[in-house]
Amino acid sequence: MNGTILALNAGSSSLKFRLYEVEGDKFTLVLRGQFDGVNENPHLSVKEAGGKEICNFDLEIGEHMQEDMLERIFSVIKPYTASRPLQAVGHRVLHGGGRFADPVLLNDEIVEYLETLIPMGPLHQPANLASIKLFRRIRPDLPQVACFDTAFHVNIDERAARYPIPLEYEAKGYRRFGFHGLSYTYIADRLREISEYLVKKRTVVAHLGSGSSMCAMRNGKAIDTTMGLTPLGGLMMGTRSGTVDPGLVLTLMEAENLSPAEIKHMLYYKSGLLGVSGISGDLRVLMASEDPNAKKAIDLFVFRACRELSIMVATMQGMESLVFSAGIGENSPVIRKLICERLAWLGVQLDDEANNANAEIISCPESRVEVRVIPTDEEIVLARQTSRVVSEALAAGQDVAYA
């Protein structure tokens, strides 16, 4: 495929996009942009690959915010696609359910199925589908590809995938899926690029951000992960609770007279760092605060992260490599240090100087576990998967337009 590909990564409160020039198997970043604070104080920033700023300004929240964002994206990329036509758009889609283990060309029937999965991803799935539908209306001729966050985990250990619930519900597809799959795909590929020996190690990847999870992997494949049927399970996050006793949910319904909708809102939007601190779900805000509840929230975040990591270690029966990634994992030496100090029992020894410098390897030479920091790149994975799907469809003589 030759031309350009637009990679869209829509979240609950942000929309990241990148434009890549594609020549065969070569992908060159042309520009990157991001809408932040979509639901509160929307802001657009766009830069060329070399760092030149294209735009940086606030937006007003309007009745048709999604449409406005996509129109602005088209306006920004238009000069860059004049001689290199836009060939396809790749969407990060949170949940593929039990049906999709690979990226897929989109059509109305597939989108209708993906809508049935919204209850399993109420923060992200609606935003993903909204972008797809708007592109369908604006550019029906343009191939659209869904790249699923669940796909990387499709072959995890069967014992890790199953819930101990009655067979009738397991047969209906109620199982653990796992998320952040595009990020883990990038990390697995990067480990292989670094060393074929490294990718074979029993590795835990810690994707730590406003949404956080961990993945146990070996040979570039997922073995276990902390999230489950939904992205609510596992680690404590910015506003999400992570795993809680299901009995707590039942008790809240009965003793506090909370409805399922109220509990869902609390666990997704009012818990995690925000709920424990009562201040913010942003770790940077909490680390700058002198409020004792801020420290309690940070301590609990670290404690819960280490507890979930120990589950990954138990699944693999050991750990030889630990990788930190995503916003917190890549940029917070303090959190990495606090986590690694609690992992001394596994033989983790941190090099403080390397850690403070955000070096690629932050463990001491004598550490039994090698600890790395690898910045993730979900958008390049989107572009690669989109190019592959469209190229294969064209080679097979298929109509690739959204139908």
C-alpha positions as CSV (number, residue, x, y, z in Angstrom):
1,M,0.0,0.0,0.0
2,N,1.2,3.5,-0.9
3,G,-0.4,6.7,0.4
4,T,-1.3,7.8,3.9
5,I,-3.1,6.1,6.8
6,L,-4.9,7.9,9.6
7,A,-4.7,6.2,13.0
8,L,-7.4,7.1,15.5
9,N,-7.2,6.3,19.2
10,A,-10.5,7.5,20.8
11,G,-10.8,7.4,24.6
12,S,-13.5,8.4,27.0
13,S,-12.1,12.0,27.3
14,S,-9.5,12.3,24.6
15,L,-8.9,11.6,20.9
16,K,-5.4,11.0,19.6
17,F,-4.6,10.8,15.9
18,R,-1.6,10.3,13.8
19,L,-1.1,10.5,10.0
20,Y,1.5,8.1,8.5
21,E,2.9,8.0,5.0
22,V,3.1,4.4,3.8
23,E,5.3,2.9,1.2
24,G,5.1,-0.8,1.1
25,D,6.3,-1.9,4.6
26,K,7.7,1.5,5.5
27,F,5.7,3.8,7.8
28,T,6.8,7.4,8.2
29,L,5.1,9.7,10.7
30,V,3.8,12.8,9.1
31,L,2.0,14.5,12.0
32,R,0.4,13.8,15.4
33,G,-2.5,15.4,17.1
34,Q,-4.6,15.2,20.2
35,F,-7.9,16.5,21.5
36,D,-7.8,16.6,25.3
37,G,-10.5,17.3,27.8
38,V,-13.3,16.5,25.3
39,N,-16.0,16.4,28.0
40,E,-14.9,19.5,30.0
41,N,-12.3,21.8,28.5
42,P,-11.5,20.6,24.9
43,H,-8.1,21.5,23.6
44,L,-6.5,20.6,20.2
45,S,-2.8,20.4,19.6
46,V,-1.1,19.2,16.4
47,K,2.5,18.9,15.5
48,E,4.4,17.7,12.5
49,A,6.8,14.7,13.0
50,G,9.7,17.1,13.2
51,G,8.1,19.1,16.0
52,K,6.7,22.1,14.1
53,E,3.5,23.2,15.8
54,I,0.5,23.3,13.5
55,C,-2.2,24.3,15.9
56,N,-2.7,24.6,19.7
57,F,-5.9,26.1,21.0
58,D,-9.0,25.6,23.1
59,L,-12.3,24.6,21.7
60,E,-15.9,25.3,22.8
61,I,-18.1,22.3,23.7
62,G,-20.8,22.3,21.2
63,E,-23.8,20.1,20.5
64,H,-21.9,18.3,17.7
65,M,-18.5,18.0,19.4
66,Q,-17.6,14.7,17.7
67,E,-18.4,16.0,14.2
68,D,-16.4,19.1,14.9
69,M,-13.4,17.1,15.9
70,L,-13.4,15.0,12.8
71,E,-14.0,17.9,10.5
72,R,-11.0,19.6,12.2
73,I,-8.9,16.5,11.7
74,F,-9.8,16.4,8.0
75,S,-8.9,20.1,7.7
76,V,-5.6,19.6,9.4
77,I,-4.5,16.6,7.3
78,K,-5.8,17.9,4.0
79,P,-2.6,19.6,2.9
80,Y,-0.6,16.5,3.8
81,T,-2.8,14.1,1.8
82,A,-3.0,16.2,-1.4
83,S,-0.1,14.3,-3.1
84,R,-0.4,11.2,-0.8
85,P,-4.1,10.3,-0.8
86,L,-5.6,9.0,2.4
87,Q,-6.0,5.2,1.8
88,A,-7.7,4.1,5.1
89,V,-8.4,4.9,8.7
90,G,-7.6,2.5,11.6
91,H,-9.6,2.7,14.8
92,R,-8.6,1.5,18.2
93,V,-11.7,-0.5,19.4
94,L,-11.8,-1.5,23.0
95,H,-13.7,-4.7,22.8
96,G,-14.0,-7.4,20.1
97,G,-15.8,-9.9,22.3
98,G,-15.4,-13.6,21.5
99,R,-15.9,-12.9,17.7
100,F,-12.8,-11.0,16.8
101,A,-9.2,-12.1,17.4
102,D,-7.7,-10.0,14.6
103,P,-8.2,-6.6,13.0
104,V,-11.1,-6.5,10.6
105,L,-12.6,-4.3,7.8
106,L,-15.7,-2.6,9.1
107,N,-19.2,-2.7,7.8
108,D,-22.6,-2.0,9.3
109,E,-23.2,-5.6,10.5
110,I,-19.9,-5.6,12.4
111,V,-20.6,-2.2,14.0
112,E,-24.0,-3.5,15.1
113,Y,-22.3,-6.4,16.9
114,L,-19.7,-4.1,18.5
115,E,-22.6,-2.0,19.9
116,T,-23.7,-5.1,21.8
117,L,-20.4,-5.0,23.7
118,I,-20.9,-1.4,25.1
119,P,-21.9,-2.7,28.6
120,M,-18.5,-4.4,28.8
121,G,-16.7,-1.1,28.0
122,P,-19.0,1.8,28.8
123,L,-16.1,4.4,28.9
124,H,-14.4,3.6,25.6
125,Q,-16.6,1.5,23.3
126,P,-19.1,4.3,22.6
127,A,-16.4,6.8,21.8
128,N,-14.7,4.2,19.4
129,L,-18.0,3.5,17.6
130,A,-19.0,7.2,17.4
131,S,-15.8,8.0,15.4
132,I,-16.5,5.0,13.1
133,K,-20.0,6.1,12.4
134,L,-19.1,9.7,11.7
135,F,-16.4,8.6,9.3
136,R,-18.9,6.4,7.6
137,R,-21.1,9.4,7.0
138,I,-18.4,11.8,6.0
139,R,-16.3,9.4,3.8
140,P,-18.3,6.3,3.0
141,D,-15.7,5.4,0.3
142,L,-12.9,5.2,2.8
143,P,-11.9,1.8,4.2
144,Q,-12.1,1.6,8.0
145,V,-10.4,-1.0,10.1
146,A,-11.1,-2.0,13.7
147,C,-8.0,-2.9,15.7
148,F,-9.1,-4.6,19.0
149,D,-7.6,-4.1,22.4
150,T,-8.8,-7.6,23.4
151,A,-7.2,-9.4,20.5
152,F,-3.7,-9.7,22.0
153,H,-5.1,-11.7,24.9
154,V,-7.3,-14.1,23.0
155,N,-5.1,-17.1,23.6
156,I,-4.2,-16.6,27.3
157,D,-4.1,-19.7,29.5
158,E,-7.6,-21.2,29.6
159,R,-7.4,-21.2,33.4
160,A,-6.7,-17.5,33.4
161,A,-9.5,-16.8,31.0
162,R,-12.3,-18.7,32.9
163,Y,-14.4,-17.4,35.7
164,P,-15.6,-20.0,38.3
165,I,-19.2,-19.4,37.3
166,P,-21.9,-21.9,36.0
167,L,-21.2,-23.5,32.7
168,E,-24.3,-21.9,31.1
169,Y,-22.8,-18.4,31.5
170,E,-19.3,-19.5,30.4
171,A,-20.9,-20.9,27.2
172,K,-22.5,-17.5,26.5
173,G,-19.0,-15.8,26.4
174,Y,-18.7,-14.5,29.9
175,R,-14.9,-14.8,30.4
176,R,-11.8,-12.8,31.0
177,F,-10.6,-10.9,27.9
178,G,-8.0,-8.3,28.9
179,F,-7.3,-4.9,27.3
180,H,-4.5,-2.5,26.3
181,G,-3.7,-5.1,23.6
182,L,-2.3,-2.6,21.1
183,S,0.2,-1.4,23.7
184,Y,1.2,-5.0,24.5
185,T,1.5,-5.8,20.8
186,Y,4.0,-2.9,20.4
187,I,6.0,-3.9,23.5
188,A,6.2,-7.6,22.4
189,D,7.4,-6.5,18.9
190,R,9.9,-4.1,20.5
191,L,11.3,-6.8,22.8
192,R,11.8,-9.0,19.7
193,E,13.6,-6.2,17.9
194,I,15.9,-5.8,20.9
195,S,16.8,-9.5,21.2
196,E,15.3,-12.8,20.4
197,Y,16.6,-14.0,23.7
198,L,14.8,-11.2,25.5
199,V,11.4,-11.9,24.0
200,K,11.6,-15.5,25.3
201,K,11.9,-14.4,28.9
202,R,9.1,-14.6,31.4
203,T,8.1,-11.0,31.3
204,V,5.5,-8.8,33.1
205,V,4.6,-5.6,31.3
206,A,3.2,-2.9,33.5
207,H,1.0,-0.5,31.4
208,L,0.5,2.2,34.0
209,G,-1.6,5.3,33.2
210,S,-5.0,6.7,33.9
211,G,-6.1,3.2,32.9
212,S,-3.7,0.5,34.1
213,S,-3.1,-3.2,33.6
214,M,-0.4,-5.8,33.5
215,C,0.3,-8.6,31.1
216,A,2.3,-11.8,31.7
217,M,3.9,-12.7,28.4
218,R,6.5,-15.0,26.9
219,N,7.7,-15.5,23.4
220,G,5.7,-12.4,22.5
221,K,2.4,-14.0,23.5
222,A,0.0,-13.2,26.4
223,I,-0.3,-15.8,29.1
224,D,-2.3,-13.9,31.7
225,T,-3.5,-10.3,32.3
226,T,-5.1,-8.3,35.1
227,M,-8.2,-6.9,33.4
228,G,-11.1,-9.2,32.7
229,L,-14.5,-9.2,31.0
230,T,-14.3,-5.4,31.3
231,P,-11.5,-2.8,31.7
232,L,-12.7,-2.3,35.3
233,G,-10.8,-5.2,36.9
234,G,-7.3,-5.6,38.1
235,L,-5.1,-2.7,39.2
236,M,-6.4,0.5,40.9
237,M,-6.6,3.2,38.3
238,G,-7.2,7.0,38.0
239,T,-11.0,6.8,38.6
240,R,-11.6,3.1,38.3
241,S,-11.6,0.8,41.3
242,G,-9.9,-2.2,39.9
243,T,-10.8,-5.6,41.3
244,V,-13.2,-5.5,44.2
245,D,-15.1,-8.3,46.1
246,P,-18.3,-8.9,44.2
247,G,-19.9,-9.2,47.6
248,L,-19.1,-5.4,48.0
249,V,-21.3,-4.7,45.0
250,L,-24.1,-6.8,46.4
251,T,-23.9,-5.2,49.8
252,L,-23.9,-1.7,48.3
253,M,-27.0,-2.5,46.4
254,E,-28.8,-3.9,49.5
255,A,-27.4,-1.8,52.4
256,E,-26.9,1.5,50.6
257,N,-29.9,1.1,48.2
258,L,-27.6,1.9,45.2
259,S,-28.9,1.0,41.7
260,P,-26.7,-1.0,39.2
261,A,-26.3,2.3,37.2
262,E,-25.1,4.1,40.3
263,I,-22.7,1.4,41.3
264,K,-21.3,1.3,37.7
265,H,-20.8,5.1,37.8
266,M,-19.1,4.9,41.1
267,L,-16.7,2.1,40.2
268,Y,-15.8,3.6,36.8
269,Y,-15.8,7.4,37.5
270,K,-15.5,8.0,41.3
271,S,-13.1,5.3,42.6
272,G,-9.4,4.6,42.2
273,L,-7.0,7.4,42.9
274,L,-9.8,9.9,42.8
275,G,-12.0,8.0,45.3
276,V,-9.3,7.2,47.8
277,S,-7.8,10.7,47.8
278,G,-10.9,12.7,47.4
279,I,-8.8,15.1,45.4
280,S,-7.9,13.9,41.9
281,G,-7.5,10.9,39.6
282,D,-4.3,12.4,38.2
283,L,-1.2,11.0,39.9
284,R,0.8,14.1,39.2
285,V,-1.7,16.2,41.1
286,L,-1.6,13.8,44.1
287,M,2.2,13.6,44.1
288,A,2.3,17.4,44.4
289,S,-0.2,17.5,47.2
290,E,0.5,17.6,50.9
291,D,-2.9,16.2,51.8
292,P,-2.4,12.9,53.7
293,N,-5.2,11.3,51.6
294,A,-3.1,11.9,48.5
295,K,-0.3,9.8,50.0
296,K,-2.8,7.1,51.0
297,A,-4.0,6.9,47.4
298,I,-0.5,6.6,46.1
299,D,0.5,4.0,48.6
300,L,-2.6,1.9,47.7
301,F,-1.9,2.3,44.0
302,V,1.6,0.9,44.5
303,F,0.4,-1.9,46.9
304,R,-2.3,-3.0,44.5
305,A,0.0,-2.9,41.5
306,C,2.5,-5.2,43.3
307,R,-0.3,-7.6,44.4
308,E,-1.6,-7.9,40.9
309,L,2.0,-8.4,39.6
310,S,2.5,-11.3,41.9
311,I,-0.5,-13.0,40.3
312,M,1.2,-12.6,36.9
313,V,4.4,-14.1,38.4
314,A,2.5,-17.0,39.8
315,T,0.9,-17.8,36.5
316,M,4.3,-17.9,34.8
317,Q,6.0,-19.5,37.8
318,G,8.6,-16.8,37.8
319,M,9.7,-13.5,36.3
320,E,12.9,-12.7,34.5
321,S,12.0,-9.3,33.0
322,L,9.8,-6.4,34.0
323,V,8.8,-3.6,31.6
324,F,7.2,-0.3,32.6
325,S,5.2,1.5,29.9
326,A,2.4,4.1,29.4
327,G,2.0,7.6,31.0
328,I,2.9,6.7,34.6
329,G,5.2,3.8,33.8
330,E,7.3,5.8,31.3
331,N,7.4,9.1,33.2
332,S,7.3,8.5,37.0
333,P,10.6,7.4,38.5
334,V,9.0,7.7,41.9
335,I,6.3,5.2,41.2
336,R,8.7,2.8,39.5
337,K,11.0,3.0,42.5
338,L,8.2,2.4,45.0
339,I,7.0,-0.7,43.0
340,C,10.5,-2.1,42.6
341,E,11.3,-1.7,46.3
342,R,8.3,-3.9,47.1
343,L,9.6,-6.5,44.6
344,A,12.9,-7.0,46.2
345,W,11.8,-10.5,47.3
346,L,11.8,-11.4,43.6
347,G,15.4,-10.2,43.2
348,V,14.6,-6.8,41.7
349,Q,17.3,-4.3,42.3
350,L,16.9,-0.8,40.9
351,D,19.6,1.5,39.7
352,D,18.5,4.8,41.1
353,E,20.5,6.9,38.7
354,A,19.3,5.1,35.7
355,N,15.7,5.2,37.0
356,N,15.8,8.9,37.6
357,A,17.2,9.4,34.1
358,N,14.3,7.3,32.5
359,A,17.0,5.1,31.0
360,E,16.0,2.1,28.9
361,I,17.4,-0.3,31.5
362,I,16.9,0.8,35.1
363,S,17.9,-2.3,37.0
364,C,21.3,-3.0,38.5
365,P,23.6,-5.4,36.7
366,E,23.3,-7.8,39.6
367,S,19.5,-7.7,39.6
368,R,17.9,-11.2,39.0
369,V,15.1,-9.4,37.1
370,E,16.0,-7.0,34.3
371,V,13.8,-3.9,34.5
372,R,13.2,-1.8,31.4
373,V,11.3,1.4,30.5
374,I,9.8,1.1,27.0
375,P,7.6,3.9,25.7
376,T,4.5,2.4,24.0
377,D,3.1,3.4,20.6
378,E,-0.4,2.2,20.0
379,E,-0.9,4.4,16.9
380,I,1.9,2.7,14.9
381,V,0.3,-0.6,15.7
382,L,-3.0,0.7,14.4
383,A,-1.4,1.9,11.2
384,R,0.5,-1.4,10.6
385,Q,-2.6,-3.5,11.2
386,T,-4.8,-1.3,9.1
387,S,-2.3,-1.4,6.2
388,R,-2.1,-5.2,6.4
389,V,-5.8,-5.8,6.5
390,V,-6.6,-3.4,3.6
391,S,-3.6,-4.7,1.5
392,E,-4.7,-8.3,2.0
393,A,-8.3,-7.5,1.1
394,L,-7.2,-5.7,-2.1
395,A,-4.9,-8.6,-3.1
396,A,-7.9,-10.9,-2.7
397,G,-10.0,-8.7,-4.9
398,Q,-12.4,-7.6,-2.2
399,D,-14.3,-4.3,-2.0
400,V,-12.6,-2.5,0.9
401,A,-15.0,0.5,1.1
402,Y,-17.1,0.6,4.3
403,A,-20.3,-1.2,3.3
